């Protein structure tokens, strides 16, 4: 298992301080809003009698993952072996790597995790199955493997019910592999703006998945069908094919999800300082592309949402002032990023706030 050579030293002297005393740029999470978002998603999934296995790629923090488990999640979903290692080190047992793990070096890292956690991962090829089987045989262990199915995203996944069945049967024929279910994630549907069109595309995707499940059930039971994101979870739940939901962005939300899933409120902010105001019509912040993701939509200044025109640089974010009020040089401002997942990945610490005060500091430990 790969571990950091030294434990990060946390600036605990800031606990109890006003968030404006945090050096910038920095990630700030509003704890009450985070907890509210956790409850909202867990309630939705539970109402449909399904399980929640949230994706840690959004927050990359074992501290947040533990809060999700306390709220009712059955386990976690990871994108990388590194994320799985961090979750295992933190004592989380039920871990799914919802990605292809097809090289011996990464598979051997998963072998070590089996000592403390229940590890599952996805495959979509005979090549991957054979490599996983060889590593498992070498170490005398059994890997639990999900077969990934392409349900419309045109990324990873078996391309037909027949191919899926063939892969499942190959896994079943191995003494070193155990069939763990179907991975079916089509993330692109989360970002369809029109709700009616989003529901239509999700339903069409699930119709294809239904054919796969019917074919696989002709040869064996399916332990789990796992998938869905924050923007499409509700529609997948209505269709009823998925047994567990992998949503991630609901924990923090962002300006993109303000429109896509307004039931989840912004809990994640980038704290930044106005470091320059060379002319009255422009101010510059110390948080640029190296501090927040810039995909999908526009960032928003919390106290100045009327200011819309901006330009990103690596270490700067320039804002135009077309009307007042506007922040002055030296002022600290909170920014809602456009994409929470690619914002978190740029930081190492989360300053946890309540009522404008720092109440805790969490490490972003899953890389």
Helices and strands as residue ranges (DSSP letters): G 12-14, G 19-21, E 26-30, H 31-47, E 51-55, H 62-70, E 75-78, H 81-89, E 94-100, H 104-113, E 118-123, H 126-139, E 143-148, H 161-172, E 177-183, G 187-191, H 195-216, E 225-227, H 233-239, E 244-245, G 249-251, H 255-260, E 268-279, E 282-285, E 300-301, E 310-312, E 317-320, E 332-336, H 340-344, E 349-354, E 357-363
